[in-house]
Amino acid sequence: MKKYAHVQDVVSRLTDNKTFRTFFTLYLMAETKEERQMLNERFWRDANTLPPAEMQLLKAEFTRCFLRLPEMAADLLGQISAKAV
């Protein structure tokens, strides 16, 4: 249960997009590398069936998610450093 709560916290800070929240939650909760690979392949295979305009919006949100990662990593590092002192 603790892992799920942590994953939900990370995902909710990462994006407001329902599609990506669902995908990232499933991805981060996957038990194996194979499961994550299968989820990723299925996600992008389904995404490729979207109309071009929707696909462009999806890719833009995906980019925004990754642009948030450095800030989130810095925040995490700050939390770890504060606990180490």
N, CA, C and O atoms as a GROMACS GRO file, in nm:
protein
  340
    1MET      N    1   0.082  -0.119   0.000
    1MET     CA    2   0.000   0.000   0.000
    1MET      C    3   0.087   0.126   0.000
    1MET      O    4   0.052   0.226  -0.063
    2LYS      N    5   0.199   0.122   0.070
    2LYS     CA    6   0.288   0.236   0.078
    2LYS      C    7   0.345   0.269  -0.061
    2LYS      O    8   0.358   0.386  -0.098
    3LYS      N    9   0.379   0.164  -0.137
    3LYS     CA   10   0.433   0.184  -0.272
    3LYS      C   11   0.328   0.254  -0.360
    3LYS      O   12   0.360   0.346  -0.434
    4TYR      N   13   0.203   0.208  -0.350
    4TYR     CA   14   0.097   0.266  -0.432
    4TYR      C   15   0.079   0.415  -0.398
    4TYR      O   16   0.065   0.497  -0.489
    5ALA      N   17   0.080   0.449  -0.269
    5ALA     CA   18   0.064   0.588  -0.227
    5ALA      C   19   0.179   0.673  -0.280
    5ALA      O   20   0.158   0.786  -0.324
    6HIS      N   21   0.301   0.619  -0.274
    6HIS     CA   22   0.417   0.692  -0.324
    6HIS      C   23   0.407   0.713  -0.476
    6HIS      O   24   0.433   0.823  -0.526
    7VAL      N   25   0.368   0.609  -0.547
    7VAL     CA   26   0.353   0.618  -0.693
    7VAL      C   27   0.246   0.722  -0.727
    7VAL      O   28   0.267   0.804  -0.817
    8GLN      N   29   0.135   0.721  -0.657
    8GLN     CA   30   0.029   0.818  -0.682
    8GLN      C   31   0.077   0.961  -0.658
    8GLN      O   32   0.041   1.052  -0.732
    9ASP      N   33   0.158   0.980  -0.554
    9ASP     CA   34   0.213   1.112  -0.526
    9ASP      C   35   0.301   1.159  -0.642
    9ASP      O   36   0.288   1.272  -0.688
   10VAL      N   37   0.390   1.073  -0.686
   10VAL     CA   38   0.481   1.108  -0.796
   10VAL      C   39   0.403   1.138  -0.924
   10VAL      O   40   0.427   1.239  -0.989
   11VAL      N   41   0.311   1.051  -0.957
   11VAL     CA   42   0.234   1.066  -1.081
   11VAL      C   43   0.148   1.192  -1.078
   11VAL      O   44   0.136   1.262  -1.178
   12SER      N   45   0.088   1.221  -0.963
   12SER     CA   46   0.003   1.341  -0.956
   12SER      C   47   0.086   1.469  -0.967
   12SER      O   48   0.035   1.570  -1.016
   13ARG      N   49   0.212   1.466  -0.924
   13ARG     CA   50   0.300   1.581  -0.940
   13ARG      C   51   0.351   1.591  -1.084
   13ARG      O   52   0.386   1.699  -1.131
   14LEU      N   53   0.354   1.480  -1.152
   14LEU     CA   54   0.410   1.475  -1.286
   14LEU      C   55   0.313   1.527  -1.392
   14LEU      O   56   0.355   1.597  -1.485
   15THR      N   57   0.184   1.493  -1.380
   15THR     CA   58   0.088   1.531  -1.484
   15THR      C   59  -0.055   1.535  -1.432
   15THR      O   60  -0.090   1.465  -1.336
   16ASP      N   61  -0.137   1.617  -1.496
   16ASP     CA   62  -0.281   1.620  -1.469
   16ASP      C   63  -0.358   1.540  -1.574
   16ASP      O   64  -0.479   1.521  -1.561
   17ASN      N   65  -0.289   1.495  -1.676
   17ASN     CA   66  -0.350   1.421  -1.786
   17ASN      C   67  -0.392   1.282  -1.740
   17ASN      O   68  -0.309   1.204  -1.692
   18LYS      N   69  -0.520   1.250  -1.753
   18LYS     CA   70  -0.573   1.121  -1.707
   18LYS      C   71  -0.507   1.003  -1.776
   18LYS      O   72  -0.478   0.901  -1.712
   19THR      N   73  -0.482   1.015  -1.903
   19THR     CA   74  -0.420   0.907  -1.979
   19THR      C   75  -0.281   0.877  -1.925
   19THR      O   76  -0.247   0.761  -1.899
   20PHE      N   77  -0.201   0.981  -1.909
   20PHE     CA   78  -0.066   0.960  -1.859
   20PHE      C   79  -0.063   0.922  -1.712
   20PHE      O   80   0.024   0.846  -1.670
   21ARG      N   81  -0.157   0.972  -1.633
   21ARG     CA   82  -0.163   0.930  -1.492
   21ARG      C   83  -0.186   0.779  -1.484
   21ARG      O   84  -0.123   0.709  -1.405
   22THR      N   85  -0.278   0.731  -1.565
   22THR     CA   86  -0.306   0.587  -1.566
   22THR      C   87  -0.186   0.509  -1.614
   22THR      O   88  -0.145   0.411  -1.552
   23PHE      N   89  -0.128   0.553  -1.726
   23PHE     CA   90  -0.012   0.482  -1.782
   23PHE      C   91   0.105   0.480  -1.684
   23PHE      O   92   0.162   0.374  -1.658
   24PHE      N   93   0.140   0.596  -1.629
   24PHE     CA   94   0.256   0.602  -1.539
   24PHE      C   95   0.232   0.521  -1.411
   24PHE      O   96   0.324   0.459  -1.359
   25THR      N   97   0.109   0.521  -1.362
   25THR     CA   98   0.078   0.440  -1.243
   25THR      C   99   0.098   0.292  -1.274
   25THR      O  100   0.164   0.221  -1.198
   26LEU      N  101   0.040   0.247  -1.384
   26LEU     CA  102   0.057   0.106  -1.422
   26LEU      C  103   0.204   0.072  -1.445
   26LEU      O  104   0.252  -0.032  -1.402
   27TYR      N  105   0.273   0.162  -1.512
   27TYR     CA  106   0.414   0.140  -1.545
   27TYR      C  107   0.499   0.129  -1.418
   27TYR      O  108   0.580   0.037  -1.404
   28LEU      N  109   0.479   0.223  -1.326
   28LEU     CA  110   0.560   0.222  -1.204
   28LEU      C  111   0.521   0.110  -1.108
   28LEU      O  112   0.602   0.070  -1.024
   29MET      N  113   0.400   0.060  -1.118
   29MET     CA  114   0.357  -0.050  -1.032
   29MET      C  115   0.391  -0.187  -1.091
   29MET      O  116   0.380  -0.288  -1.022
   30ALA      N  117   0.431  -0.190  -1.217
   30ALA     CA  118   0.467  -0.317  -1.281
   30ALA      C  119   0.580  -0.384  -1.204
   30ALA      O  120   0.670  -0.318  -1.154
   31GLU      N  121   0.573  -0.514  -1.194
   31GLU     CA  122   0.669  -0.592  -1.116
   31GLU      C  123   0.799  -0.622  -1.191
   31GLU      O  124   0.905  -0.638  -1.130
   32THR      N  125   0.791  -0.631  -1.323
   32THR     CA  126   0.908  -0.673  -1.399
   32THR      C  127   0.936  -0.579  -1.515
   32THR      O  128   0.851  -0.501  -1.559
   33LYS      N  129   1.058  -0.589  -1.564
   33LYS     CA  130   1.098  -0.512  -1.682
   33LYS      C  131   1.013  -0.551  -1.802
   33LYS      O  132   0.976  -0.466  -1.883
   34GLU      N  133   0.981  -0.678  -1.812
   34GLU     CA  134   0.900  -0.727  -1.924
   34GLU      C  135   0.760  -0.667  -1.920
   34GLU      O  136   0.705  -0.629  -2.023
   35GLU      N  137   0.702  -0.659  -1.800
   35GLU     CA  138   0.570  -0.596  -1.786
   35GLU      C  139   0.574  -0.451  -1.830
   35GLU      O  140   0.486  -0.405  -1.903
   36ARG      N  141   0.676  -0.378  -1.786
   36ARG     CA  142   0.689  -0.237  -1.823
   36ARG      C  143   0.706  -0.223  -1.974
   36ARG      O  144   0.648  -0.133  -2.035
   37GLN      N  145   0.786  -0.309  -2.033
   37GLN     CA  146   0.806  -0.304  -2.178
   37GLN      C  147   0.675  -0.331  -2.251
   37GLN      O  148   0.644  -0.263  -2.349
   38MET      N  149   0.599  -0.430  -2.205
   38MET     CA  150   0.472  -0.463  -2.268
   38MET      C  151   0.374  -0.346  -2.256
   38MET      O  152   0.305  -0.314  -2.352
   39LEU      N  153   0.367  -0.283  -2.138
   39LEU     CA  154   0.279  -0.167  -2.120
   39LEU      C  155   0.318  -0.053  -2.212
   39LEU      O  156   0.232   0.010  -2.274
   40ASN      N  157   0.448  -0.026  -2.221
   40ASN     CA  158   0.497   0.081  -2.307
   40ASN      C  159   0.463   0.055  -2.454
   40ASN      O  160   0.415   0.143  -2.524
   41GLU      N  161   0.488  -0.066  -2.498
   41GLU     CA  162   0.459  -0.101  -2.638
   41GLU      C  163   0.310  -0.090  -2.667
   41GLU      O  164   0.271  -0.037  -2.771
   42ARG      N  165   0.227  -0.139  -2.575
   42ARG     CA  166   0.083  -0.134  -2.596
   42ARG      C  167   0.033   0.012  -2.596
   42ARG      O  168  -0.051   0.049  -2.678
   43PHE      N  169   0.086   0.092  -2.506
   43PHE     CA  170   0.046   0.233  -2.498
   43PHE      C  171   0.074   0.304  -2.631
   43PHE      O  172  -0.015   0.369  -2.686
   44TRP      N  173   0.197   0.292  -2.680
   44TRP     CA  174   0.231   0.364  -2.803
   44TRP      C  175   0.166   0.302  -2.927
   44TRP      O  176   0.140   0.374  -3.023
   45ARG      N  177   0.139   0.173  -2.926
   45ARG     CA  178   0.065   0.111  -3.037
   45ARG      C  179  -0.076   0.168  -3.042
   45ARG      O  180  -0.127   0.201  -3.149
   46ASP      N  181  -0.140   0.180  -2.924
   46ASP     CA  182  -0.275   0.239  -2.918
   46ASP      C  183  -0.271   0.387  -2.955
   46ASP      O  184  -0.359   0.437  -3.025
   47ALA      N  185  -0.168   0.456  -2.907
   47ALA     CA  186  -0.156   0.599  -2.936
   47ALA      C  187  -0.143   0.624  -3.086
   47ALA      O  188  -0.193   0.724  -3.137
   48ASN      N  189  -0.076   0.534  -3.156
   48ASN     CA  190  -0.057   0.550  -3.300
   48ASN      C  191  -0.186   0.540  -3.379
   48ASN      O  192  -0.188   0.570  -3.499
   49THR      N  193  -0.294   0.498  -3.315
   49THR     CA  194  -0.424   0.490  -3.384
   49THR      C  195  -0.503   0.620  -3.370
   49THR      O  196  -0.609   0.635  -3.431
   50LEU      N  197  -0.452   0.713  -3.290
   50LEU     CA  198  -0.522   0.840  -3.269
   50LEU      C  199  -0.512   0.927  -3.394
   50LEU      O  200  -0.419   0.914  -3.474
   51PRO      N  201  -0.610   1.016  -3.411
   51PRO     CA  202  -0.600   1.115  -3.519
   51PRO      C  203  -0.475   1.200  -3.496
   51PRO      O  204  -0.432   1.219  -3.382
   52PRO      N  205  -0.417   1.252  -3.603
   52PRO     CA  206  -0.292   1.330  -3.592
   52PRO      C  207  -0.296   1.443  -3.488
   52PRO      O  208  -0.198   1.463  -3.415
   53ALA      N  209  -0.405   1.515  -3.480
   53ALA     CA  210  -0.413   1.626  -3.384
   53ALA      C  211  -0.407   1.576  -3.240
   53ALA      O  212  -0.340   1.635  -3.156
   54GLU      N  213  -0.477   1.466  -3.212
   54GLU     CA  214  -0.475   1.408  -3.077
   54GLU      C  215  -0.337   1.351  -3.046
   54GLU      O  216  -0.290   1.362  -2.933
   55MET      N  217  -0.274   1.290  -3.144
   55MET     CA  218  -0.141   1.235  -3.124
   55MET      C  219  -0.042   1.347  -3.093
   55MET      O  220   0.046   1.330  -3.009
   56GLN      N  221  -0.055   1.459  -3.160
   56GLN     CA  222   0.032   1.574  -3.135
   56GLN      C  223   0.015   1.623  -2.992
   56GLN      O  224   0.113   1.655  -2.925
   57LEU      N  225  -0.110   1.631  -2.944
   57LEU     CA  226  -0.136   1.673  -2.806
   57LEU      C  227  -0.078   1.574  -2.706
   57LEU      O  228  -0.022   1.614  -2.604
   58LEU      N  229  -0.090   1.445  -2.736
   58LEU     CA  230  -0.036   1.341  -2.650
   58LEU      C  231   0.116   1.352  -2.640
   58LEU      O  232   0.173   1.342  -2.532
   59LYS      N  233   0.180   1.371  -2.753
   59LYS     CA  234   0.326   1.385  -2.755
   59LYS      C  235   0.370   1.512  -2.682
   59LYS      O  236   0.474   1.512  -2.615
   60ALA      N  237   0.293   1.618  -2.694
   60ALA     CA  238   0.327   1.742  -2.624
   60ALA      C  239   0.319   1.723  -2.473
   60ALA      O  240   0.405   1.771  -2.399
   61GLU      N  241   0.217   1.653  -2.427
   61GLU     CA  242   0.204   1.626  -2.284
   61GLU      C  243   0.316   1.534  -2.236
   61GLU      O  244   0.368   1.551  -2.126
   62PHE      N  245   0.352   1.438  -2.317
   62PHE     CA  246   0.462   1.346  -2.284
   62PHE      C  247   0.592   1.426  -2.266
   62PHE      O  248   0.669   1.401  -2.173
   63THR      N  249   0.615   1.522  -2.354
   63THR     CA  250   0.733   1.608  -2.344
   63THR      C  251   0.728   1.691  -2.216
   63THR      O  252   0.829   1.705  -2.146
   64ARG      N  253   0.610   1.747  -2.185
   64ARG     CA  254   0.596   1.827  -2.062
   64ARG      C  255   0.627   1.742  -1.938
   64ARG      O  256   0.690   1.790  -1.844
   65CYS      N  257   0.584   1.618  -1.940
   65CYS     CA  258   0.611   1.527  -1.826
   65CYS      C  259   0.762   1.513  -1.807
   65CYS      O  260   0.811   1.523  -1.694
   66PHE      N  261   0.833   1.488  -1.914
   66PHE     CA  262   0.977   1.469  -1.902
   66PHE      C  263   1.050   1.598  -1.867
   66PHE      O  264   1.156   1.592  -1.804
   67LEU      N  265   0.996   1.712  -1.905
   67LEU     CA  266   1.058   1.839  -1.867
   67LEU      C  267   1.041   1.867  -1.718
   67LEU      O  268   1.118   1.944  -1.660
   68ARG      N  269   0.942   1.805  -1.655
   68ARG     CA  270   0.921   1.821  -1.510
   68ARG      C  271   1.016   1.733  -1.428
   68ARG      O  272   1.037   1.760  -1.310
   69LEU      N  273   1.072   1.631  -1.488
   69LEU     CA  274   1.154   1.535  -1.413
   69LEU      C  275   1.277   1.596  -1.346
   69LEU      O  276   1.303   1.563  -1.230
   70PRO      N  277   1.354   1.683  -1.411
   70PRO     CA  278   1.471   1.739  -1.341
   70PRO      C  279   1.433   1.814  -1.213
   70PRO      O  280   1.502   1.803  -1.111
   71GLU      N  281   1.325   1.891  -1.217
   71GLU     CA  282   1.280   1.962  -1.099
   71GLU      C  283   1.238   1.865  -0.989
   71GLU      O  284   1.269   1.885  -0.872
   72MET      N  285   1.168   1.760  -1.027
   72MET     CA  286   1.125   1.660  -0.930
   72MET      C  287   1.244   1.586  -0.871
   72MET      O  288   1.246   1.555  -0.752
   73ALA      N  289   1.343   1.558  -0.953
   73ALA     CA  290   1.464   1.490  -0.904
   73ALA      C  291   1.540   1.580  -0.807
   73ALA      O  292   1.590   1.532  -0.705
   74ALA      N  293   1.549   1.708  -0.837
   74ALA     CA  294   1.617   1.802  -0.748
   74ALA      C  295   1.544   1.811  -0.615
   74ALA      O  296   1.607   1.818  -0.510
   75ASP      N  297   1.412   1.811  -0.619
   75ASP     CA  298   1.332   1.815  -0.498
   75ASP      C  299   1.356   1.690  -0.414
   75ASP      O  300   1.373   1.699  -0.292
   76LEU      N  301   1.359   1.576  -0.478
   76LEU     CA  302   1.385   1.450  -0.408
   76LEU      C  303   1.523   1.450  -0.345
   76LEU      O  304   1.540   1.408  -0.231
   77LEU      N  305   1.621   1.498  -0.418
   77LEU     CA  306   1.757   1.506  -0.365
   77LEU      C  307   1.762   1.598  -0.243
   77LEU      O  308   1.830   1.568  -0.145
   78GLY      N  309   1.688   1.709  -0.249
   78GLY     CA  310   1.681   1.800  -0.135
   78GLY      C  311   1.618   1.734  -0.014
   78GLY      O  312   1.664   1.754   0.098
   79GLN      N  313   1.513   1.654  -0.036
   79GLN     CA  314   1.449   1.583   0.074
   79GLN      C  315   1.543   1.481   0.137
   79GLN      O  316   1.549   1.467   0.259
   80ILE      N  317   1.618   1.411   0.052
   80ILE     CA  318   1.712   1.310   0.102
   80ILE      C  319   1.824   1.378   0.180
   80ILE      O  320   1.862   1.331   0.288
   81SER      N  321   1.876   1.487   0.127
   81SER     CA  322   1.983   1.561   0.195
   81SER      C  323   1.937   1.614   0.329
   81SER      O  324   2.013   1.610   0.426
   82ALA      N  325   1.815   1.663   0.336
   82ALA     CA  326   1.761   1.717   0.463
   82ALA      C  327   1.747   1.607   0.568
   82ALA      O  328   1.770   1.632   0.686
   83LYS      N  329   1.711   1.487   0.527
   83LYS     CA  330   1.696   1.375   0.620
   83LYS      C  331   1.831   1.320   0.664
   83LYS      O  332   1.841   1.261   0.772
   84ALA      N  333   1.933   1.338   0.583
   84ALA     CA  334   2.066   1.284   0.614
   84ALA      C  335   2.137   1.368   0.719
   84ALA      O  336   2.230   1.322   0.785
   85VAL      N  337   2.094   1.492   0.734
   85VAL     CA  338   2.161   1.583   0.828
   85VAL      C  339   2.114   1.560   0.969
   85VAL      O  340   2.160   1.627   1.061
   0.00000   0.00000   0.00000
